[in-house]
Amino acid sequence: MLFLLTTADASVLDTVDRLAADEDKELLLISDAVYLSREAMAEALSSHSIDEVYAEEAALAKRGIKPAAAWEAVSMERIVEIVLDGKKLVQL
């Protein structure tokens, strides 16, 4: 299940856990949510069994953030592909 986050509120990860249950969990971070992609947040995201994290390249650059090594910085074109390929999309 793909979750689109637009704010850097880590408390939504509990909601992600409840909604996804035992499904695979992917996060697509855009706008201020890219703050969650920092190395400092990698352990917190891992504790929620997040399978994939995608962070918007333009938002990362604008904020001067480098995502954790395990996560992927993606262009807007790739974001469109991820959304269209996803079976379920939930915006939080």
N, C-alpha and C positions, 0 to 999 in steps of 0.2 A: 504494500500500500504506500502510495506517495503522499507525503505531507508537505504542503507549501507553507513556509513560515516567512512572515514579513517583519517580525519584531524579534528583538534579542531577549525574549522572556523564556528562560530555561524551564520555568515551571510548566510550560505547555508539554514538556516531554512526558510528564505523567499522563496527560490526556492522550498523547500519541500511543503510549503503552496500552491504555484502556481501549482505545478505538481499534488498534491493529490486532490486539489479542495475540494469537500465535502466527499471524501473517508476517511476511518479510516487511521491514520498515525502511523506507528511504526518505531522506529529508532533502528538500530543495529550498535553499536559503537565498532569499532576495532582499534587497534594501537593507535595513538595519539588522536583519536576522543573520547576516554574514558574520557578525561578531561571535556567533556560536560556533563558527568554523575554526576559530583560533586553536592553536596547540593546547592552550590552557583548558579548553573545553573538551578535548578529545576523550579524556577519562570519563567525564560525565556522560557524554554521548555513548560511549562504549558500555557504560553500566546500564543503559536502556536498550541494549542489543540493537542498535541502529546498524543496518546492513550497508547502506551507502549514504554519503552526504555529498551534495552538489552545492557549490556556492557561486553566485553570480559574479563573474569576472569584473564587470564594470563597477559593481558595488564594493568589491574588495579594493580595487584600485582607488576609488574615490575616498575610501576610508584609510588607505595605507595599511591594509591587513593582508597577511599571508596566511592561507589556510593550513591546517595541520597536514602533514605529509600523506596521511591516509585518505584525505578528502580530495575531491576533484573541483577545480575552478572551471566554470563553464561559460561559454558565450551565450548570448541571447538565442542564437540559432540552435544551439545544443539544448537549451532550456525548452524550446518549442518541441524538439524531438522527444525529450524526456517526458514531457506532459502528454504528448500524443501517444507515446508508447505505453504509458502507464495504464493499468486496468482501473485503478481507483485513485482519485485525487481529492484530498481533503485540505482545505485552507484553514489554518489556525492563526 
